[in-house]
Structures are given as C-alpha cells and as structure tokens.
Amino acid sequence: MSRPKKERHIVCDPDICYFKPRGVPLRDLEEVGLTVDEYEAIRLADLFGLSHEEAGKRMGVSRATFGRIIQNARRTVADALVNGMAIRIEGGVYKAANREAASFICDECGKAWKELPDAEHAVKCPRCNRDTVRQLASIL
C-alpha cells in the first residue's frame, strides 16, 4: 500500500479553471487535467521565478517533491499546447491558505495578481520583475 500524499499548500483556488484553443468548439477537443497543486507550482516557479526549494517551502513539500509536481505540470501544459487540447484545472491533494490572498498591482506595467503577503520577501511583479508594486485595498 502506498503512502498517502501530503496536502500541498496553495494561496487560493484559481479564478479561471479552463483553457481551450480559440476557434475550436469544446465538443471537438480532447482535454487534459491539471491539478490545483500543479497550477500552483507553475505559478510559483514559472510566473514568480522561485527556486524549487523556495517554492517547495511555500507549498509545504520537499524540493524533490516540488520538482516532480512541476515536471508533471509542465508536461501536461506542453501536451495541451502542442496537441491542441483543452486544459481543465481541478482536483489534487491541497489545502488553501488560511490567510486571505492580497491583490497587488504593478505601477510600471499594470499587471494585477493575487498572492499571500510575505513579510520576509519584497513583492515583485511577476511580469516585469520590478518592485513598483502596491497592494490594493480590499473592498468589503
């Protein structure tokens, strides 16, 4: 019997959970599944440029486990892009953060995104990598 997977920590559930090639009806497409923890791994490593060690810490897994997660995620996305498939984001073994993700915007390039505020690291824009970032006030 194999060991159960450890819950991976994510910031929040994705706002968008489906992608498909433009101009092709969904009924004509095959689809691949990307788990929410794989989506988080792509966000941390490829969008924010974190090392496997740092991203693994944020997700609550080892560097090696993070490496396996990101490898599977990249293979899934590559398969979808190369073979013209839809990507459905759902499932996986994960736990959303207890804290609320904050919304940020870059004054330089206008990119807006959500992430957990981290007192240890300065927030940088995932698009232009500048620190001209401000946190947006939450509207209740």
N, C-alpha and C positions, 0 to 999 in steps of 0.2 A: 504494500500500500504506500503510495507516495505521500509526501508531506504536504499539508495544505499551504496554499500561497499566502504570504503575509500581505495584509492590506497596504496598498500604496497610497500615500497622501497626495491629494491634488488640491489646487486652490479652489476651484469651483467647477461645476458641470459646464461643458461647452455651451455657448449661446446658440451655435449652429451645429447641427448634428448630421447633416447630409450634404454631400457634394456630388455633382454629376457633370459630365461633359455637356457643354452648351449645344443646343440644337438637336439633341437626341432624346426621344421620349424615354422616360424611365422604364416603361414596359419592354423596351428593346435592349436594355442594358443588363449586363451581369453586375453584381455588386460584391464588394469585399468589405469585411468588418474590421474596424479599427477600434480597439477598446479605449475606454476613457483614460486609463493609465498610460497607454501608448500615445494618445493625443497629448497628455501632459508631458511625456518625455520629449516629444518633438518640440513642444512649446519651450521647454527649459533649455534643451541642447541646441536646437536649430534656430529658434527665434531669439532667445536671450543669450545664446552663446556660452552657456555654463559648461564647465568641465563635467565629465561623468561622475567624478567624486562629489562635487558640489550639488549637482542635480540629484544624485542618489540620496544625499543627506536631506534635501528638501522633500523628497518623496518617501523618506523613511526606509530606504533599501540600501544594500551594499553597492559599491561601484560596479562590481561584476554583474549583479542583478540588473542594475540600470543599463549596463551595456547590452544585455540580452533583450531588455524591453525596447530600447531604441533601435536595435538591429531589426527586430520583428516589425516595428512600426514603419521604419524606412522601407523595408521590403514590401509591405502592404501598400504603401503610398506609391512606390515605384511601379508595382504591378498595375495599380489602377491608372496611373498616368500613361504608361506605355501601352497598355491593352484597352484603354478607353472604357474603364469601368467606373461605376458609382462607388463612393465611399460612405459607409454608414458608421457613425461613431456612437457606440453604446456598449454597455457591459464591462466586464473586467472586475478585478478584486481591488476596490479602492474605497477610500474614506475622504469625503470632502472636509476641508479645514473647518475647525470650529469658529475661527475668526472670519469676519466678512472681508472679502477682497475689496480693495480700494480701486477707484478709477483714476487713471493718470492720463495726461495729455502732454505731448512734446510741443513746446512753443516754436521749435525750429522747423519741424516737418509736418506737424499737425496730427501725427499718429496718436490714436487713443487706444487704451487697453486696460485690462484689469489684472491685478496681482496683489498678493499679500504684502503689506508694508513690512520691510525688514530693517530693523534698527542697525544691523551690522553692515549692510551694504547700501551704497547710494543707488538710487533708482536711475537707470539709464534707459533711453529709448531703444526698443528692440529694432527699429527701422534704421535710424541714423547713428545710434550708439553715443549720442550726446547726453549731457546731464541737464539740459534746458527743459526739465520736466517739472510739472506741478501736479499736485493731487487735486482732483475735482471734489467739491463739496457734495456730499450725498444729500439727495432730496428725499425727505420722508413724507 
